[in-house]
Amino acid sequence: MDNKKISICYDREADVMYMSFQDVEAEAEELDEGIFARYNPSDQSLVGFTIINFSMKFDQAPKDIQIPLKVSA
């Protein structure tokens, strides 16, 4: 099994949360309002997420976010 590190960074001033599985240039796809999945353009693997207005989305009770993932053959 390949050990991968997950990096989570919160920019309080911009209210943006970044979660990354790989440090690569990525293409983003908006899954829901302000929620983006980031993909490696070379193989379309998921490399992270970006959530804009993070505190507004998660300031109350926890919410479920269903994230459709691309599956490569």
C-alpha positions as CSV (number, residue, x, y, z in Angstrom):
1,M,0.0,0.0,0.0
2,D,1.3,3.4,-1.0
3,N,1.6,5.7,2.0
4,K,0.4,9.2,1.1
5,K,0.4,12.3,3.3
6,I,-2.6,14.5,3.5
7,S,-2.0,18.2,3.9
8,I,-4.7,20.4,5.3
9,C,-4.4,24.2,5.4
10,Y,-6.9,26.8,6.4
11,D,-6.6,30.4,5.2
12,R,-8.5,32.3,7.9
13,E,-8.4,35.6,6.0
14,A,-9.8,34.2,2.8
15,D,-11.9,31.5,4.7
16,V,-10.7,28.8,2.4
17,M,-9.7,25.2,3.4
18,Y,-7.3,23.3,1.2
19,M,-6.8,19.5,1.5
20,S,-4.1,18.0,-0.7
21,F,-3.0,14.4,-1.3
22,Q,-0.3,15.3,-3.8
23,D,1.7,18.5,-4.5
24,V,1.0,18.9,-8.2
25,E,-0.6,21.4,-10.5
26,A,-4.2,20.5,-10.7
27,E,-7.4,21.1,-12.5
28,A,-10.5,21.9,-10.4
29,E,-14.1,20.8,-10.8
30,E,-16.8,22.4,-8.8
31,L,-18.9,19.7,-7.1
32,D,-21.2,21.9,-5.2
33,E,-21.3,25.7,-4.4
34,G,-17.8,26.6,-3.3
35,I,-16.6,22.9,-3.1
36,F,-14.0,21.9,-5.6
37,A,-12.3,18.6,-6.3
38,R,-8.8,19.0,-7.7
39,Y,-7.4,16.4,-10.2
40,N,-4.0,15.7,-11.7
41,P,-4.4,16.6,-15.4
42,S,-2.0,13.8,-16.5
43,D,-4.0,10.9,-15.1
44,Q,-7.1,12.5,-13.6
45,S,-6.4,11.1,-10.1
46,L,-7.8,13.0,-7.2
47,V,-5.2,15.2,-5.6
48,G,-7.2,17.3,-3.2
49,F,-10.2,19.5,-2.3
50,T,-10.8,23.2,-1.9
51,I,-13.7,24.6,0.1
52,I,-14.5,28.3,-0.2
53,N,-16.4,30.0,2.7
54,F,-15.4,27.1,4.9
55,S,-16.5,28.6,8.2
56,M,-20.0,29.5,6.8
57,K,-20.4,25.9,5.6
58,F,-19.2,24.2,8.8
59,D,-19.9,26.7,11.6
60,Q,-22.9,24.8,12.9
61,A,-23.6,21.1,13.2
62,P,-21.4,18.9,11.0
63,K,-22.7,18.4,7.5
64,D,-22.4,15.5,5.2
65,I,-20.8,16.3,1.9
66,Q,-21.1,13.7,-0.8
67,I,-18.3,14.0,-3.3
68,P,-18.5,12.2,-6.6
69,L,-15.1,10.9,-7.5
70,K,-13.8,10.1,-11.0
71,V,-12.8,6.5,-11.3
72,S,-10.0,5.8,-13.8
73,A,-9.9,2.4,-15.5
